[in-house]
Amino acid sequence: MSGNIQLLNDTLAQAKSENRAALIAYLPAGFPTVDGGIEAIRAVFDGGADVVEVGLPHSDPVLDGPVIQTADDIALRGGVRIADVMRTVREAHEATGKPVLVMTYWNPIDRYGIARFTAELAEAGGAGCILPDLPVQESAVWREHAEKHGLATVFVVAPSSKDARLGEITAAGSGFVYAASLMGVTGTRESVGAQAQDLVRRTRATTGLPVCVGLGVSSAEQAAEVAGFADGVIVGSAFVKRLLDAEDRPAGIAAVRALAGELAAGVRKR
């Protein structure tokens, strides 16, 4: 069975045709529970997200700040497994018809098996994977399996990436390029900054892929700012924080749906 890279490509192209940036949300699988996580993703889509990244919880999430680390810890203590991640992708996609990716560090895939992981993700209706710590020069086997199964391979670029390195990364990727807006870990910030705009400009010089910006966006105003120069706005910690701060599950679901609505309005004010 083929994955949904084409659905991802079409969704990003549709946003561009509407003269706006796409809204890409991140939520970890298994948080606050597997069922609760699926419900939260459906709510985020209902609120206006175009794409969702499902995080595969990891015990050493080097890119993630304290908010997502807390959620990952809750999911891991709840016993989340890769099978639960696949179920989350399947049910979120089936319920909405929208593109769902997995964001994961390399170690869990390496242990699980590349062929098995890609086949199961495609069968679940996944659109691809974001792989923040897989070096491009070591990615050939992954990319071969991902391409065979119709899955996007999204790599992360950072402000520290030299132009030649950007070219190597974007040439190997598909779906879109994840531009980390600043050096550091995930989390909400007061300002996303000029670094991100410069990184998008330099990245676009190397590729025709959409360039989507993450790390730090938490409000409609910031989403509008980033949408002014990027093809997509990626928001994670702000959604997770709404769930963490909620007094109960219904309140958390309502909160992430509302935030998605605010951010969806923001990306339309570019």
Secondary structure, DSSP 8 states (H G I E B T S, - for coil): ---SHHHHHHHHHHHHHTTS-EEEEEEETTSS-HHHHHHHHHHHHHHT-SEEEEE---SS-TT--HHHHHHHHHHHHTT--HHHHHHHHHHHHHHH---EEEE--HHHHHHH-HHHHHHHHHHTT--EEE-TT--GGG-HHHHHHHHHTT-EEE-EE-TT--HHHHHHHHHH--S-EEEESSSS-----S---HHHHHHHHHHHTT-SS-EEEESS--SHHHHHHHHTT-SEEEE-HHHHHHHHH-SSHHHHHHHHHHHHHHHHHHHTT-
